[in-house]
Amino acid sequence: MPVAKHRKKKTVSAAALERRRIKPCRAIFGPPIWSAAEVLSSLQAGQADVALAQAGERLVLQPNDVEALHIAGVAATRLEQFTDAIRYLQTAHELCPEDPAILINLGRAKSQAGDLQAARESYRMAVRLDPSNANAFFNLGNVFSRQEAFYAAIEAYESALRLSEKKRADLYNNYGYALASLSRHTEAVAAYRQAIAIDPQFADAHNNLGVSQMFVGSVLPALKSFEQSRTFGGRAADEYVNRAGSLFELDQLDEALLSTERALAIDQADAEAWRLRGVCLAAKCEDHLALEALDRAVALDLFSGDAQFSRGIHRLRLGELKGGWHDYEARWISSFLRRARRNFVQPPWDGQSSLDGRTVLLHAEQGLGDTLQFVRFAGRLKALGATVLLEAQPALVTLLTRSVSCVDRVLARGEPLPAFDVHIPLMSCPHLLGIELHSIPAEVPYLSVDEGRAVRWQRRLGNSPAGLVGLVCSGSRTHREDRHRSLPLEKLLSALPLGPRYVVLQTDLRSDDRRALANRPDVLSFAEQLTDFDETAALCSLMDAVVSVDTSVAHLAGALDRPVHLLLPFNSDFRWLRHRSDSPWYPSMRLYRQPAMGRWTEPLAEMGASLLAEMKKTLADHLIEHADCEV
């Protein structure tokens, strides 16, 4: 889970406001009898109250003076008198509808008053009146960004960048924020660097640069960026919080906790500081203190859902499933997953209304392993009378179509969807169905294999008296916890007993692992032949045991009821709970946990001894069977 976020965007500066044009409309009311230039000078000097008073005096005499209305509207906006500001500027616009500057300032007043939709329309009108107005596009992009319409924001910002006569640091900063919000962090880094090149002391740009640097893996440069932000006047608590996130990514948990303490010394109500403190304590397995910190974060985080989502993960890890699943639903309003939320016309199922005779779309939402683990709940929905449609990742479609008989149709993600009545994100099933530890459906196997494929693999492998053992040493390199869960193949092989035939079950091997494999001709690998999970399932079904780190193949083997030896990092994923060597999800699985972060020696030794005992039994059974055949 990401542990640092953009804390804020650059607001429009007073200098930027001064640059904005307040031009007179064509003179249609006769010669002026007051000095608009002097009043405008007062406004640009920061004397908004003086400018408003002077413009007000003019409006008593000339209620339709567009210049006075315009200046009064801008002054009232700066004084946060938004109702008056909108009234002045709306009147000015009605009197002089062809002036885009009035519309831009009207949009700004509406935006600051919280009416983003109305502000957006004002900016759009300004763009239509003057398609070359960079300021109108910039402000339009800001509104789109606040509405989280980031694709539209990027388009508006790019128009502003193309049209702007001079480079603007605030424009590049906000452009970078929109890019980062769509996880385009490499481009965001470039935009923030442009902002800093224009204004080297731009604190917010340094802060935001640090966040995007973290997402592209440049953690040490990110630490420097956060320090620069504080040096140039950025909020100190923000710097300490994001510094804590960087240190967390470097596994420097004590230093990260110290940074959260410094942030909280400045602001005890900083929800993100409390959340990060809880995440760090959880990573140290200081579970009670972690829960206390996350409770504080939830009480303070009223809108984003980040703290509740993090607390949900920790409560699930502690086996508090009922409350944990409830908190886990906050993922859809959190900054981590809200942009992955599916928006259908049909409503989500509420867990209460009848499903009898209704069609449910059950859709996968996160990783392949999550889909394989949680697809077991489709049967519960079918038992409630529903017609069940399952949308899954393409690599799983063939396997799930044959295996999950309670699903009426399996669709590949991206395929056109048929009609349905309600939808359910797959990982919301436990919450909606009220699942607790004692009620996890763990009837295995709940997946099956293609017998024809299994027979072909059996012929290829031949007989192995000491047994076949499948191996998985690493998962996706893009997974945020990959540095903790994966280990080198050479290290795994060194812990395995001699005798069994070993078969690598993963398709993506890293360069070091390929070299290790080249030195072990006795270890088989069929990466190119494992074209989808149906093929992997057929090969996996022939294994007498599977040794795996925490990846989707471990879930596949568990769902096929193969004996699984699962190697877990110190702070393991929530689904494996704490302090258990078994799993309520997969009866055939045994868990081996690191005793401290990064220490694989003990779990590998324990796994090797257990596997050796298991293989001796397999060999003994084989010999007895062979002797019986000869008799």
C-alpha positions as CSV (number, residue, x, y, z in Angstrom):
1,M,0.0,0.0,0.0
2,P,1.4,3.4,-0.8
3,V,2.4,5.3,2.3
4,A,3.0,8.8,1.0
5,K,0.6,11.0,-0.8
6,H,0.4,14.4,-2.3
7,R,-0.5,16.6,0.6
8,K,-1.7,19.6,-1.2
9,K,-1.6,21.5,-4.5
10,K,-0.3,24.9,-5.2
11,T,-3.0,27.5,-4.6
12,V,-3.2,30.5,-6.9
13,S,-0.8,33.2,-5.5
14,A,-1.6,36.8,-5.1
15,A,1.0,37.6,-7.7
16,A,-0.8,35.4,-10.2
17,L,-4.1,37.1,-9.4
18,E,-2.4,40.5,-10.0
19,R,-1.4,39.3,-13.5
20,R,-4.9,38.5,-14.4
21,R,-6.4,41.0,-16.7
22,I,-9.3,43.3,-15.6
23,K,-9.9,45.2,-18.8
24,P,-12.6,47.7,-19.4
25,C,-15.5,46.7,-21.7
26,R,-16.1,48.9,-24.6
27,A,-17.2,52.3,-23.3
28,I,-21.0,52.2,-23.4
29,F,-21.9,54.3,-20.4
30,G,-20.1,57.5,-21.2
31,P,-16.8,58.8,-19.9
32,P,-15.7,57.7,-16.5
33,I,-16.1,60.0,-13.6
34,W,-13.8,58.0,-11.3
35,S,-10.3,56.7,-11.5
36,A,-10.6,52.9,-12.1
37,A,-6.8,52.8,-12.5
38,E,-6.3,54.0,-8.9
39,V,-8.8,51.6,-7.5
40,L,-7.2,48.8,-9.5
41,S,-3.8,49.8,-8.0
42,S,-5.2,49.5,-4.5
43,L,-6.4,46.0,-5.4
44,Q,-3.1,44.9,-6.9
45,A,-1.3,46.3,-3.8
46,G,-3.3,43.9,-1.6
47,Q,-5.7,46.4,-0.3
48,A,-8.8,44.5,-1.3
49,D,-10.9,46.2,1.4
50,V,-10.0,49.7,0.2
51,A,-10.7,48.7,-3.4
52,L,-14.1,47.2,-2.5
53,A,-15.1,50.4,-0.7
54,Q,-14.1,52.6,-3.5
55,A,-15.8,50.4,-6.1
56,G,-18.9,50.4,-3.9
57,E,-19.0,54.2,-3.8
58,R,-18.8,54.2,-7.6
59,L,-21.6,51.7,-7.9
60,V,-23.9,53.8,-5.7
61,L,-23.7,56.5,-8.4
62,Q,-23.4,54.2,-11.4
63,P,-24.8,50.7,-10.7
64,N,-24.0,49.5,-14.2
65,D,-20.4,50.5,-14.3
66,V,-18.8,47.3,-15.5
67,E,-15.3,48.2,-14.4
68,A,-16.5,48.9,-10.9
69,L,-18.5,45.7,-10.8
70,H,-15.6,43.7,-12.0
71,I,-13.1,45.2,-9.4
72,A,-15.7,44.9,-6.6
73,G,-16.2,41.2,-7.6
74,V,-12.4,40.4,-7.5
75,A,-12.0,42.4,-4.2
76,A,-14.9,40.6,-2.6
77,T,-13.5,37.2,-3.7
78,R,-10.1,38.0,-2.0
79,L,-12.0,39.0,1.1
80,E,-13.9,35.7,0.9
81,Q,-17.3,37.5,0.6
82,F,-18.3,35.0,-2.1
83,T,-22.0,35.8,-2.3
84,D,-21.3,39.5,-3.0
85,A,-18.5,38.6,-5.3
86,I,-20.6,36.4,-7.5
87,R,-23.4,39.0,-7.6
88,Y,-21.0,41.7,-8.7
89,L,-19.3,39.6,-11.3
90,Q,-22.5,38.0,-12.6
91,T,-23.9,41.5,-13.2
92,A,-20.7,42.6,-14.9
93,H,-20.9,39.5,-17.2
94,E,-24.5,40.2,-18.1
95,L,-23.6,43.8,-19.0
96,C,-20.5,42.8,-20.9
97,P,-20.9,39.2,-22.0
98,E,-18.0,39.2,-24.5
99,D,-15.3,39.8,-21.8
100,P,-13.5,36.5,-20.9
101,A,-11.7,38.1,-18.0
102,I,-15.0,38.7,-16.2
103,L,-15.9,35.1,-16.7
104,I,-12.6,33.9,-15.4
105,N,-13.0,35.9,-12.2
106,L,-16.6,34.8,-11.9
107,G,-15.4,31.2,-12.2
108,R,-12.9,31.8,-9.5
109,A,-15.4,33.2,-7.1
110,K,-17.8,30.3,-7.7
111,S,-14.9,27.8,-7.3
112,Q,-13.8,29.3,-4.0
113,A,-17.4,29.3,-2.9
114,G,-17.5,25.5,-3.5
115,D,-19.7,25.5,-6.6
116,L,-17.3,23.7,-8.9
117,Q,-19.9,22.8,-11.6
118,A,-20.9,26.5,-12.0
119,A,-17.2,27.5,-12.0
120,R,-16.5,25.0,-14.7
121,E,-19.2,26.5,-16.9
122,S,-17.9,30.0,-16.4
123,Y,-14.4,28.9,-17.5
124,R,-15.7,27.0,-20.5
125,M,-17.6,30.1,-21.6
126,A,-14.3,32.1,-21.3
127,V,-12.5,29.5,-23.4
128,R,-15.2,29.7,-26.1
129,L,-15.0,33.5,-26.1
130,D,-11.2,33.4,-26.3
131,P,-9.7,30.0,-27.3
132,S,-6.2,31.5,-27.0
133,N,-6.6,32.4,-23.3
134,A,-4.1,30.3,-21.3
135,N,-5.5,31.6,-18.0
136,A,-9.0,30.3,-18.8
137,F,-7.6,26.8,-19.6
138,F,-5.5,26.8,-16.5
139,N,-8.4,27.6,-14.2
140,L,-10.6,25.1,-16.1
141,G,-7.9,22.5,-15.4
142,N,-7.9,23.4,-11.7
143,V,-11.7,22.8,-11.5
144,F,-11.4,19.5,-13.4
145,S,-8.6,18.4,-11.0
146,R,-10.7,19.3,-7.9
147,Q,-13.6,17.2,-9.4
148,E,-11.1,14.3,-10.0
149,A,-11.7,14.5,-13.7
150,F,-8.0,14.2,-14.3
151,Y,-8.0,13.3,-18.0
152,A,-9.9,16.5,-18.7
153,A,-7.6,18.4,-16.3
154,I,-4.5,17.2,-18.2
155,E,-6.0,18.2,-21.5
156,A,-6.8,21.7,-20.2
157,Y,-3.4,22.1,-18.6
158,E,-1.7,21.1,-21.8
159,S,-3.7,23.7,-23.7
160,A,-2.6,26.3,-21.1
161,L,1.0,25.2,-21.5
162,R,0.8,25.6,-25.2
163,L,-0.8,29.0,-25.1
164,S,1.0,30.6,-22.2
165,E,3.4,33.4,-23.1
166,K,5.6,32.7,-20.2
167,K,6.3,29.5,-18.2
168,R,4.4,29.3,-15.0
169,A,5.5,27.3,-12.0
170,D,2.0,26.9,-10.7
171,L,0.8,25.6,-14.0
172,Y,3.5,22.9,-14.2
173,N,2.9,21.9,-10.6
174,N,-0.9,21.4,-11.1
175,Y,-0.2,19.6,-14.3
176,G,2.1,17.3,-12.5
177,Y,-0.5,16.7,-9.8
178,A,-3.1,15.6,-12.4
179,L,-0.6,13.3,-14.1
180,A,0.3,11.8,-10.7
181,S,-3.3,11.3,-9.9
182,L,-3.5,8.9,-12.9
183,S,-0.3,7.1,-11.8
184,R,1.7,8.7,-14.6
185,H,4.4,9.4,-12.1
186,T,7.3,9.5,-14.6
187,E,5.7,12.4,-16.5
188,A,4.7,14.0,-13.2
189,V,8.3,14.1,-12.1
190,A,9.2,15.9,-15.3
191,A,6.4,18.4,-14.7
192,Y,7.4,19.1,-11.1
193,R,11.0,19.6,-12.2
194,Q,9.9,22.2,-14.7
195,A,8.0,24.0,-11.9
196,I,11.1,23.9,-9.7
197,A,13.3,25.2,-12.5
198,I,11.0,28.2,-12.8
199,D,10.7,28.7,-9.1
200,P,13.4,26.9,-7.2
201,Q,11.8,27.7,-3.8
202,F,8.4,26.3,-4.7
203,A,7.7,24.3,-1.6
204,D,4.6,22.4,-2.8
205,A,6.4,21.4,-6.1
206,H,9.3,19.9,-4.1
207,N,6.8,18.0,-1.9
208,N,4.8,16.7,-4.8
209,L,8.0,15.8,-6.7
210,G,9.0,13.7,-3.7
211,V,5.8,11.8,-3.7
212,S,6.0,10.9,-7.4
213,Q,9.7,10.0,-6.9
214,M,8.6,7.4,-4.3
215,F,6.2,5.9,-6.8
216,V,8.9,5.4,-9.4
217,G,11.2,3.9,-6.8
218,S,13.5,6.9,-6.3
219,V,13.1,6.8,-2.5
220,L,16.4,8.5,-1.6
221,P,15.8,11.5,-4.0
222,A,12.3,11.7,-2.5
223,L,13.7,12.2,0.9
224,K,15.8,15.1,-0.4
225,S,12.7,16.6,-2.1
226,F,10.7,16.5,1.2
227,E,13.6,18.2,3.0
228,Q,13.7,20.9,0.3
229,S,9.9,21.5,0.7
230,R,10.3,22.2,4.4
231,T,13.4,24.4,3.8
232,F,11.4,26.6,1.5
233,G,8.5,27.1,3.8
234,G,6.4,24.0,3.2
235,R,4.3,22.7,6.1
236,A,6.8,21.0,8.4
237,A,4.3,18.3,9.4
238,D,3.8,17.4,5.8
239,E,7.5,17.0,5.3
240,Y,7.8,14.7,8.4
241,V,4.8,12.6,7.3
242,N,6.1,12.1,3.8
243,R,9.6,11.5,5.1
244,A,8.1,8.7,7.3
245,G,6.5,7.2,4.1
246,S,9.9,7.2,2.4
247,L,11.6,5.6,5.4
248,F,8.9,3.0,5.5
249,E,9.7,2.1,1.9
250,L,13.4,1.7,2.9
251,D,12.3,-0.6,5.8
252,Q,13.8,2.0,8.3
253,L,10.8,1.6,10.5
254,D,12.2,3.1,13.7
255,E,13.3,6.2,11.8
256,A,9.9,6.4,10.2
257,L,8.2,6.2,13.5
258,L,10.4,9.0,14.8
259,S,9.2,11.2,11.8
260,T,5.6,10.5,12.7
261,E,6.3,11.6,16.3
262,R,7.8,14.9,15.0
263,A,4.8,15.4,12.7
264,L,2.4,14.8,15.6
265,A,4.3,17.1,17.9
266,I,3.4,19.8,15.4
267,D,-0.1,18.7,14.7
268,Q,-1.8,16.1,16.9
269,A,-4.8,16.1,14.6
270,D,-2.8,14.9,11.5
271,A,-4.7,11.8,10.4
272,E,-2.1,10.8,7.9
273,A,0.6,10.9,10.5
274,W,-1.4,8.6,12.8
275,R,-2.2,6.3,9.9
276,L,1.4,6.0,8.9
277,R,2.4,5.4,12.5
278,G,-0.1,2.6,12.6
279,V,1.2,1.1,9.4
280,C,4.8,1.2,10.7
281,L,3.9,-0.4,14.0
282,A,2.0,-3.1,12.2
283,A,5.0,-3.8,10.0
284,K,7.0,-4.3,13.3
285,C,4.2,-6.6,14.5
286,E,3.4,-4.3,17.4
287,D,-0.2,-5.1,16.8
288,H,-1.9,-3.5,19.8
289,L,-0.1,-0.2,19.4
290,A,-0.7,-0.2,15.7
291,L,-4.5,-0.6,16.2
292,E,-4.5,2.2,18.7
293,A,-2.8,4.5,16.2
294,L,-5.1,3.5,13.4
295,D,-8.1,4.1,15.6
296,R,-6.9,7.6,16.2
297,A,-6.4,8.1,12.5
298,V,-9.9,6.9,11.7
299,A,-11.4,9.3,14.2
300,L,-9.5,12.2,12.5
301,D,-9.9,11.2,8.9
302,L,-13.4,12.2,8.1
303,F,-13.3,12.2,4.3
304,S,-10.6,10.2,2.5
305,G,-11.2,6.7,3.9
306,D,-7.4,6.0,3.9
307,A,-7.2,5.4,7.6
308,Q,-10.3,3.2,7.8
309,F,-8.9,1.1,4.8
310,S,-5.6,0.7,6.6
311,R,-7.3,-0.2,9.8
312,G,-9.4,-2.8,8.0
313,I,-6.3,-4.5,6.6
314,H,-4.8,-4.6,10.1
315,R,-8.0,-5.9,11.8
316,L,-8.3,-8.7,9.2
317,R,-4.6,-9.6,9.9
318,L,-5.6,-9.9,13.6
319,G,-8.5,-12.1,12.8
320,E,-11.2,-9.5,13.5
321,L,-13.0,-10.4,10.3
322,K,-16.4,-8.8,10.9
323,G,-15.0,-5.3,11.7
324,G,-12.1,-5.8,9.3
325,W,-14.3,-6.5,6.3
326,H,-16.5,-3.5,7.2
327,D,-13.4,-1.2,7.3
328,Y,-12.0,-2.8,4.1
329,E,-15.0,-1.4,2.2
330,A,-13.4,2.1,2.7
331,R,-11.0,1.1,-0.1
332,W,-13.5,2.6,-2.6
333,I,-13.2,6.1,-1.0
334,S,-9.5,5.9,-0.2
335,S,-6.8,7.5,-2.3
336,F,-5.4,4.1,-2.9
337,L,-8.2,2.4,-4.8
338,R,-11.0,4.9,-5.4
339,R,-10.0,5.4,-9.0
340,A,-10.2,1.7,-9.6
341,R,-13.8,1.7,-8.5
342,R,-16.2,0.5,-11.2
343,N,-19.1,2.8,-12.0
344,F,-22.1,0.9,-13.3
345,V,-25.6,2.1,-13.9
346,Q,-26.8,-0.8,-11.9
347,P,-26.5,-0.5,-8.1
348,P,-24.1,-2.6,-5.9
349,W,-25.8,-5.3,-3.9
350,D,-26.4,-4.2,-0.3
351,G,-26.2,-7.6,1.3
352,Q,-29.9,-7.4,2.4
353,S,-32.2,-7.3,-0.6
354,S,-33.3,-10.6,-2.1
355,L,-31.2,-12.0,-4.9
356,D,-33.8,-14.6,-5.9
357,G,-34.4,-14.4,-9.6
358,R,-31.9,-11.5,-10.1
359,T,-28.7,-11.5,-12.1
360,V,-25.5,-10.5,-10.2
361,L,-22.3,-9.4,-11.8
362,L,-19.4,-10.5,-9.6
363,H,-16.3,-8.7,-10.8
364,A,-12.6,-9.3,-10.0
365,E,-11.0,-6.2,-8.7
366,Q,-7.3,-6.7,-7.7
367,G,-4.8,-9.5,-8.3
368,L,-5.0,-12.9,-9.8
369,G,-4.5,-14.5,-6.4
370,D,-7.4,-12.5,-4.9
371,T,-9.7,-13.7,-7.7
372,L,-8.7,-17.4,-7.1
373,Q,-9.2,-17.0,-3.3
374,F,-12.5,-15.1,-3.3
375,V,-14.3,-16.8,-6.2
376,R,-15.3,-19.5,-3.6
377,F,-18.1,-17.1,-2.6
378,A,-19.9,-17.4,-5.9
379,G,-21.6,-20.5,-4.6
380,R,-23.1,-18.6,-1.7
381,L,-24.6,-16.1,-4.1
382,K,-26.0,-18.9,-6.3
383,A,-27.6,-20.5,-3.2
384,L,-29.4,-17.2,-2.6
385,G,-31.2,-17.7,-6.0
386,A,-29.0,-15.5,-8.1
387,T,-27.9,-15.9,-11.7
388,V,-24.2,-15.3,-11.3
389,L,-22.0,-13.7,-13.9
390,L,-18.3,-13.5,-13.2
391,E,-15.9,-11.0,-14.8
392,A,-12.3,-12.1,-14.3
393,Q,-8.8,-11.5,-15.7
394,P,-8.4,-13.0,-19.1
395,A,-5.7,-15.4,-17.9
396,L,-8.2,-17.1,-15.5
397,V,-11.2,-17.3,-17.8
398,T,-10.7,-20.9,-19.2
399,L,-9.9,-22.3,-15.7
400,L,-12.9,-20.6,-14.0
401,T,-15.3,-21.4,-16.8
402,R,-14.7,-25.1,-16.4
403,S,-14.1,-25.1,-12.6
404,V,-16.8,-22.9,-11.0
405,S,-20.0,-24.7,-11.9
406,C,-22.1,-22.3,-9.7
407,V,-21.2,-19.4,-12.1
408,D,-23.6,-19.2,-15.1
409,R,-21.1,-17.3,-17.3
410,V,-17.5,-16.2,-17.0
411,L,-16.4,-13.1,-18.9
412,A,-13.0,-11.7,-19.6
413,R,-12.4,-8.2,-18.2
414,G,-12.9,-5.8,-21.0
415,E,-15.5,-7.9,-22.8
416,P,-19.0,-6.4,-23.3
417,L,-21.2,-7.1,-20.4
418,P,-24.7,-8.7,-20.7
419,A,-27.6,-7.3,-18.7
420,F,-27.5,-7.7,-14.9
421,D,-29.4,-6.3,-11.9
422,V,-26.8,-5.7,-9.3
423,H,-23.0,-5.9,-9.0
424,I,-20.5,-7.0,-6.3
425,P,-16.8,-6.4,-6.2
426,L,-15.4,-9.8,-5.5
427,M,-13.6,-8.9,-2.3
428,S,-16.7,-7.3,-0.9
429,C,-18.3,-10.8,-0.7
430,P,-17.1,-11.6,2.8
431,H,-18.5,-8.3,4.2
432,L,-21.9,-8.7,2.4
433,L,-22.2,-12.3,3.5
434,G,-21.1,-11.7,7.1
435,I,-18.1,-14.1,6.9
436,E,-16.1,-14.7,10.1
437,L,-13.2,-17.0,10.9
438,H,-15.5,-19.9,11.7
439,S,-17.6,-19.5,8.6
440,I,-15.0,-19.2,5.8
441,P,-16.0,-21.6,3.1
442,A,-13.0,-23.9,2.8
443,E,-14.3,-26.9,1.0
444,V,-11.5,-28.0,-1.4
445,P,-10.9,-28.6,-4.1
446,Y,-13.1,-25.9,-5.5
447,L,-11.2,-25.6,-8.8
448,S,-10.6,-28.5,-11.2
449,V,-8.2,-29.2,-14.0
450,D,-8.5,-30.2,-17.7
451,E,-7.8,-33.9,-17.6
452,G,-6.5,-34.0,-21.1
453,R,-3.9,-31.4,-20.3
454,A,-3.0,-33.2,-17.0
455,V,-2.4,-36.5,-18.9
456,R,-0.1,-34.7,-21.4
457,W,1.9,-33.2,-18.5
458,Q,2.0,-36.6,-16.8
459,R,3.5,-38.2,-19.9
460,R,6.1,-35.4,-20.2
461,L,7.2,-35.7,-16.6
462,G,7.2,-39.5,-16.3
463,N,7.4,-41.2,-12.9
464,S,9.3,-39.8,-9.9
465,P,9.4,-42.3,-7.0
466,A,10.4,-39.6,-4.5
467,G,7.7,-37.3,-5.7
468,L,7.2,-34.1,-7.7
469,V,7.5,-30.7,-6.0
470,G,6.5,-27.5,-7.6
471,L,8.4,-24.3,-6.9
472,V,7.5,-20.6,-6.9
473,C,10.2,-18.2,-5.6
474,S,8.9,-14.8,-6.7
475,G,5.8,-12.9,-7.8
476,S,5.2,-9.7,-9.8
477,R,8.0,-7.2,-9.6
478,T,5.4,-4.4,-9.6
479,H,3.8,-5.6,-6.4
480,R,4.5,-3.1,-3.6
481,E,5.5,-5.8,-1.2
482,D,7.6,-7.8,-3.6
483,R,10.9,-6.9,-1.9
484,H,9.6,-8.7,1.2
485,R,7.8,-11.7,-0.2
486,S,10.1,-12.9,-3.0
487,L,13.4,-14.6,-2.6
488,P,16.2,-15.8,-5.0
489,L,15.6,-19.2,-6.6
490,E,19.2,-20.2,-5.6
491,K,18.4,-19.6,-2.0
492,L,15.2,-21.6,-2.2
493,L,16.9,-24.5,-4.0
494,S,19.7,-24.6,-1.3
495,A,17.1,-25.3,1.4
496,L,15.4,-28.2,-0.5
497,P,16.1,-31.8,0.3
498,L,17.6,-34.1,-2.4
499,G,15.5,-36.7,-4.0
500,P,12.3,-35.2,-5.3
501,R,12.0,-33.9,-8.8
502,Y,11.5,-30.1,-8.7
503,V,9.4,-28.2,-11.2
504,V,9.3,-24.5,-11.5
505,L,5.6,-23.4,-11.8
506,Q,6.1,-19.7,-12.5
507,T,6.3,-18.1,-15.9
508,D,8.4,-15.0,-15.1
509,L,11.9,-15.8,-13.9
510,R,14.3,-13.0,-13.1
511,S,17.8,-12.9,-14.6
512,D,19.6,-14.2,-11.5
513,D,17.0,-17.0,-11.2
514,R,17.5,-18.0,-14.9
515,R,21.3,-18.3,-14.2
516,A,20.6,-20.4,-11.1
517,L,18.3,-22.6,-13.1
518,A,20.9,-23.1,-15.9
519,N,23.2,-24.6,-13.2
520,R,20.5,-27.0,-12.1
521,P,19.6,-29.3,-15.0
522,D,17.7,-31.5,-12.6
523,V,15.2,-28.7,-12.0
524,L,12.5,-28.5,-14.7
525,S,11.0,-25.3,-16.0
526,F,8.2,-24.9,-18.5
527,A,7.7,-21.2,-18.5
528,E,7.0,-20.9,-22.2
529,Q,4.4,-23.7,-22.2
530,L,2.4,-22.2,-19.2
531,T,0.3,-20.0,-21.4
532,D,-2.6,-19.5,-19.0
533,F,-3.7,-20.6,-15.5
534,D,-5.6,-23.6,-17.0
535,E,-2.2,-24.9,-18.2
536,T,-0.6,-24.1,-14.9
537,A,-3.4,-25.8,-13.0
538,A,-2.9,-29.0,-15.0
539,L,0.8,-29.1,-14.2
540,C,0.2,-28.1,-10.6
541,S,-2.3,-30.9,-10.0
542,L,0.5,-33.5,-10.6
543,M,2.6,-32.1,-7.8
544,D,3.0,-34.0,-4.5
545,A,3.7,-30.7,-2.9
546,V,4.1,-27.0,-3.8
547,V,6.7,-24.8,-2.2
548,S,5.8,-21.1,-2.8
549,V,6.1,-17.6,-1.7
550,D,2.9,-15.5,-1.4
551,T,1.8,-15.4,-5.1
552,S,-1.3,-16.5,-7.1
553,V,0.1,-20.0,-7.7
554,A,0.0,-20.6,-4.0
555,H,-3.8,-19.8,-4.1
556,L,-4.2,-22.0,-7.2
557,A,-2.5,-24.9,-5.5
558,G,-4.5,-24.4,-2.3
559,A,-7.8,-24.3,-4.3
560,L,-6.7,-27.6,-6.0
561,D,-6.2,-29.1,-2.6
562,R,-2.5,-29.8,-3.2
563,P,-0.2,-29.7,-0.2
564,V,1.3,-26.2,-0.1
565,H,4.3,-25.0,1.9
566,L,3.9,-21.2,2.0
567,L,6.9,-19.0,2.8
568,L,5.8,-15.7,4.4
569,P,7.6,-12.5,5.2
570,F,7.6,-11.1,8.8
571,N,4.7,-8.7,8.2
572,S,2.6,-11.0,6.0
573,D,-0.5,-10.2,4.0
574,F,-3.7,-9.9,6.0
575,R,-5.2,-13.1,4.7
576,W,-2.6,-15.2,6.4
577,L,-3.4,-13.8,9.8
578,R,-0.9,-13.7,12.6
579,H,1.0,-16.4,14.6
580,R,-0.6,-19.4,12.7
581,S,1.0,-22.3,10.8
582,D,-2.3,-23.2,9.1
583,S,-4.8,-21.3,7.0
584,P,-8.6,-21.3,7.4
585,W,-8.8,-20.6,3.7
586,Y,-6.8,-23.6,2.5
587,P,-6.8,-26.8,4.7
588,S,-3.9,-28.3,2.7
589,M,-1.6,-25.3,3.4
590,R,1.2,-25.0,5.9
591,L,2.7,-21.6,6.7
592,Y,6.4,-20.8,7.5
593,R,7.0,-17.2,8.8
594,Q,10.1,-15.1,9.0
595,P,10.9,-14.4,12.7
596,A,12.2,-10.9,11.8
597,M,12.1,-8.8,8.7
598,G,14.2,-10.2,5.9
599,R,15.3,-13.4,7.7
600,W,14.5,-16.4,5.5
601,T,16.9,-18.8,7.3
602,E,14.5,-20.2,9.8
603,P,11.4,-20.6,7.7
604,L,13.5,-22.2,4.9
605,A,15.1,-24.7,7.3
606,E,11.7,-25.6,8.8
607,M,10.1,-26.0,5.4
608,G,13.0,-28.2,4.2
609,A,12.7,-30.5,7.1
610,S,8.9,-30.7,6.8
611,L,9.2,-31.4,3.1
612,L,11.8,-34.1,3.6
613,A,9.6,-35.9,6.1
614,E,6.7,-35.6,3.7
615,M,8.8,-37.0,0.8
616,K,10.0,-39.9,2.8
617,K,6.5,-40.9,3.4
618,T,5.7,-40.5,-0.3
619,L,8.6,-42.7,-1.2
620,A,7.6,-45.3,1.5
621,D,4.1,-45.4,0.2
622,H,5.4,-45.8,-3.4
623,L,7.6,-48.8,-2.3
624,I,4.7,-50.4,-0.5
625,E,2.5,-49.9,-3.6
626,H,5.2,-51.3,-5.9
627,A,5.7,-54.4,-3.6
628,D,2.0,-55.0,-3.6
629,C,2.0,-54.9,-7.4
630,E,4.8,-57.5,-7.6
631,V,3.0,-59.9,-5.3
